[in-house]
């Protein structure tokens, strides 16, 4: 009887990522990472700001013991910038001031993040951060290189070919729709905002042994703020952690009442970053109780 064409992985081989001591990952997120690793496909992450999309790539690299290469995408970024750039300005300066042999074009070829990932002798994690900031053609321009894992430097004819396929993590804030052809080649996961139980675990990673009374009250205030309708920027996990840090540093106490006025929340500016959101909170807190929406925990 012939052997099956594909040998299944053991549980330990498949579940290579289970989070780290510094990153609490849900089982669904762990599965998405491990599927991307098994299929050797890019992992595309979406989710509201502050859900740990960018940080995840750092912890995948840490968990797997790999180098991390970060490509921060901007509105002017072109796909070829990630492969390499030909530094003509430096070559011109060297020609004018006699510094080095300008005939050696290879001296002026600078590999970009994607190029460095391909050229690395070992496997790396490549983070393509905020891909939706670039123009709509950017993802499609990446497809051939991400599929073939090689490119040619036009100025020299040299081919750069990946020895090991990088672990590619792509983040998006959903500012633009991504092309279908790009989506087909990715493993997709939307990182939901942590619920209270998961947030407790996240806080415990950063502040082990935090008094239960402080943790419970801080989470109550934090999630109540996130429920207020009309906020343009709801506080995120990183802002909660900053707020707890400053509460501990200052020794400030949180009010004990079930509902409080916004101006009684210590260091509110650590959580709320826009003046219009401060105004929204003030307007909500001044409403009579009988016109507040049932079931909402408003500040007053």
N, C-alpha and C positions, 0 to 999 in steps of 0.2 A: 504494500500500500504506500503510495507516494506521500511525502510530507506536504502539509499545507503550504501554499505560497507565502503566507504571512503568519509569522509566529507571534502570538499575543504576548504583550508585556506582562510581567508580574505586577502586582499592586504597588510594590516599592519602586519598580522601574517607571510605572506610569505616573504615580503621584509624587513627582520629584519636588513639587512646590506645595508647601502646606502653610505658607505664611512664615514669618520669622518672629523672634522675640520683640521686634520693634514694629511689626506690621500685622494687625489683626485682619485676616482675610476670611470672608464668608466661604462656606463650602462651594457655593456657585462660582465665586471668583477663583478659588483654587482649581476647580474643574476647568474653567475657561483657560487659565494659564497652562495647565497640563495638557489640554487638548491642543493648544497652539504649539507646545513643545513636541508633542507626538507627531503632529501633522507637518511640523516645520513651516507653519504659516505665520504671517504677522498677526499679532493680537491687537485688535482695535478696541480702544476703551472710550466710552462716553460716560457722562455723569455730570451733575452740577459741580461747580467749583468747590474745592475743599473735600472731595470724596476720596482723595488719595490716588488719582490716576497717574500723575507723574511720579509720585513717591513709590508706586508699585514697581516700576522698572528698577529703581535702586535696590529694592529688596529682593527682586528676582535675581539680580546679579549677585547680591550677597548670599542668597540661599544656594545658588549654583556654583559659587566661587569663581565668577567670571568678571572680567573687566567691563565697565559700563562706558559707552560712548554716547554723548548727548548731542542731538541736533535740534536746536531751538529754532523753529520755523517762524519767519516773519512775513509780512505782507509782500516784501520784495524778493523773497527766497525763490530761487529756481532749482529745479531738480538737479541740473548739472553742477550747481554749487556744492551739492553734497558729495559729488564724485571727486572733483578736483578744480582748482583754479590755476590759471597760468598768470604768474605775477609779472606782467609786462612792465609795470612801474619800477619794480626793483631791478629788473634787467636793464632798463633805460638808465637808471641812476648808476648802476655798476659800469655801464658803458661810458657814461660821462665822466665818472670819477676814478675809473681804472681799478675797481675793486673786484678781482676775480675774473675768471674766464667766462665771458658772456656767451661764448659759442656753445657751452654746455647747457642746453635748454632744460635738462632734467633738474638742474639746480633751482629752477623757477617754477617747477610744478609742485603745488601744495595740495596734498590730499585733503578732501573734506571729510565730514563724519562718516558718510557712507563708504567713501574710498578707504578710510582707515579701518572700518569694520571688515571690508573685503580683504585688505592687505594683511590683516593681523594673522600671525601664525597659529594663534589659538582662537577658539570660539569666543565671541563677545556678545554682550547685550547692547543692542542699538535702540535708543529711545528717540523716536521722531515726535517731538512734542508740539502739540497744537497745530496739526496738519491743516486744519480748516482756516488758518490765518492766510495761507497762500492762495494764489488764484486757482480757479477751478481746474486748470490743466495740470497743476502740480502732481496730484495723485496718479493720474494716467501716465505722466512722464516717468514716474518711478517704477511702473509695472515691469518693464522689460528687465531693468537691472535687478529688481527684487526677485524676479522669476529665474533669471539666468545666473545671477550672482557673479557677474563679470562685466568689465567695460574696457574700452581701449582709450588711451590717452592720445588724442588726435595729433598733438604736436610732436610726439616722439614715436608713435606706433606701438608703444608698450601696452601689453594687456595686463590688467589687474584682475585676478581671479581668486575668489574666496576658497580657501582650503577647508574651512568649516563654515557652514551656513549660520549666520548670526541669528540670535534670538531677537526678533524685531517687535518692539512695543510701540504702538501708534496711539496718541491721544487726540481727542477732538472735543471741543466745547459746543459742537453743533451750531457754529455760526454760519456754516454753509453745508449744503448737502454734498456728500461725496459720491463720485461716479459709481454706477452699478458694477462696472468692470473691476474697480478697485475693491468694492465690498465683497465681491465673489471670492476674492483671493485671501480674505481675512477671516479670522475667528473673532466674532464680535461679542462684547459683553458691556452691559450698562451697569455701572456701579451705583446701586441705590444708596441714598443717604442712610447712615446707620440708624437703627432704632435704638431705644434707650438701653436695651441689654447689651447690644454691640458697642454702644458708646461707652458704657461702663467698662467694658473690657479694654477699649482703646485708652481711656483715661488711666486705667490701672497700669497699663504698660509704661506710661509716662510719669505717673505719680503713684507708685506702689505704696500701699498703706495709707492712702488719703482717708481722713476721717469720714465715716459714712454719712454723718449729718451734713457735712459740707458738700460731699459729692451729690447726695440726693437733692439738696436745695439748689446747687449750681445747675444740675441737669433740669430741674423743674423750671427755673428761670430761662435757661437756654432754649428748651423746646417750646416754652410758652412764647418766647420772642419769635421763633420760627413760624408759629401758627398765626401771627398777626397778619391779616390780609393787607395787601398794598405795599409791602416792603419790596423795594427794588433789589436789595442785596441782603438776603437772609444770612445770619451768622453761620459760619462753617466750622468744621472740626478744628482746624488750626486756630481759629479765633477763640473757640472754647478753651483749648489748651493754653493759649496765651492768657486768657482771662483767669483761669485757675492759677496759673503761675504768679500773676500779679496779686491775686487775692492772698496767696500764701506768703508772698514777699512782703506785703503791706500789713498783714494781720487783720485786714478788713473783714467785718461780719456782714452776712447777708440778712436782710430783714426776715423775720419769722412769719409775717402775715401771709395768708394764702394768696393775696394779690397785692401788688405794690405799684406805686407810681414810678414811671421810668427814671425820674430824677433821684429816686432812692436806691437804684441799682448801682453799686460801686463800680467805677471805671467802665461805664456803659460804652464809651468810645472805643474800648477794646473789642466789643462785639458788633456795634453798629457804626458803619463807616461813612454813611452818607447823611448830609444834613436833611434831605427830604425824608429819609427814613426816621430820623429823630422827630421831625415834624409830624409824620404819620403816627408815631407812637403817642405823641402829645395829644393829637386830636382824638385818638381812640380812647385814651385814658380820661379825657374830659367828657365822654359820652355818658349819659345816664345809664344805669344798669339795665333798665327795662328795654333799651334799644340795642343792647349788645346781642350778638348772635348766640343762640343757645348752644352749649357744649364747647364754646371757645374759651380759652383761658387768657383773657385780656388783662393788661396791666391797668391799674387805676390808682 
